[in-house]
């Protein structure tokens, strides 16, 4: 048999039908649903008189619009009536159509959909996982084929359990060697995007491999896969190994007993065969990766902590030059400014990229016994889920953050995209552990610098970006 | 879905690379539970001088006269000419909804982001990939010629300039078929319901833990 990539295996094992032109019907195992991209899909089902094909595949939560404060006020605490209606509409739709499990707003296990899927064992190796959210690529960390879909596709999956899809090309990204001290998964993925560009992965499914990826925890692998879409790829994945299986074991929706014993040998096959063909291979030297800080309005506009804001006048391509000039104007940055002279006035630690326990531990370690700089107007820590929050509190991290001047919030997407009231103000400069630094992403006129949790924490203490390794 | 067969229309230039979906439709408008009403908020942050919120009367907001779509010569445009990696970022289908509801029926660019590409075709917004050089030339022509129009023929897969010059473009045959006929994709898939059921039975036998 020909050697197959992990992507080939996942694709082949979910193929329902292939038309003559190569268009495939792909079976979907897990459908994650949240309040923003689902209402029109459920409405479409209703209008057509259709029912969900397999309700048991649906795991739902409200995360984008939910506030991170004032939970004691209940649903009425969602000040914006439009947001509140969207959250209530999800309640009604799940009530009407059903789900395997639903973690509504205020539930102790509610959280960011991409944090709770793995945490609950609702994301299992070998699955196809979709969600009306581009950061669904996160679940690829478990050896899943996981990608974001639009609302029409949400409706399509609800109605048919399938997606109409075409196989993409495959790219392997090898990160070989040992990471330096203080270098994290976030620095790896930002370095990858800096190297291949924000459209470098368009038309590809990524597989992250190499000794540095193997050495990452599952949390770290999720951070890497999360930002596949920022490299243009809908899906990114990591092969199954002992860490994957160890992470899944004992989680609420993971198989148990005889079923577990049957699943594990299959999961162990979820690796690319030796000699499997990739359309493209990119290699990075882990030891050369430095702490990353984005300077522009697209994740590929990133450099190292010891670097400088680039000079557009040195760019030959006029389209690119114009793009850089526009970004610098929006970011209010001058060419050749050292990154360490950039002074964020807000700090956001959270988002589906970096809100898991390991992320919070890394940030807490940096801020312990210190205080945020007087120039920092707001520093918030938003755990990825209710369970992450409880665990962090058991470890005393909430107190460490509070003593350092950070606000400890309730879980949700929060300031990653500011659909709730954690909206940044025009002109704010944010050191953010989220995944996108687009114009207006965190609030109209707000300026985002993407960094790792430790780097965000250190910037909060120093009042400017600083190399966490010498901090 | 609306059919798309032929379209001849005014062209508006969006001369920037990597236009992301946060720019196409900012997040505050994603709070709506409807499929319609997004047209006035296409490129909201670039198009208006104030900050917009759902529920506002957008016709009364101060307009950014420097923004290209606000130039009177591009009013009524149905073809958007754009640069590389158009539609990158989030999976929000509100992006093609906003473009369509503003009046665009086709977007021409050297490349598009993958999720945006799928979302557009599912809503009848035709995305046309032309090479960078051709797109450069079209930009020059749009900038220099007021009232510049292009004819798009999906059946023939051509874009034709007022001067009669014609460019071929590639389109996924399945998307083409659906667009030409305005087909409901869910209905098409459900024609394979027996195959889905048969697959499901095999899948359950092989990986029973997925169904427990």
Interface residues (C-beta under 8 A of the other chain):
Chain A: X13 X14 X15 X16 X17 X19 X21 X23 X25 X27 X29 X36 X37 X39 X40 X43 X48 X50 X53 X54 X56 X64 X65 X80 X82 X83 X85 X86 X89 X124 X126 X127 X132 X133 X134 X147 X148 X149 X150 X151 X152 X153 X155 X156 X159 X160 X161 X162 X164 X166 X168 X198 X199 X202 X203 X229 X232 X233 X234 X255 X259 X260 X262 X263 X266 X298 X319 X320 X322 X323 X326 X417 X418 X419 X426 X436 X438 X439 X440 X441 X444
Chain B: X15 X16 X17 X18 X20 X22 X23 X26 X27 X28 X30 X31 X32 X33 X34 X35 X45 X51 X54 X55 X83 X84 X85 X88 X89 X90 X91 X92 X93 X96 X111 X113 X114 X115 X118 X119 X122 X123 X172 X173 X174 X185 X186 X189 X190 X192 X193 X195 X196 X199 X200 X203 X206 X207 X208 X209 X210 X211 X212
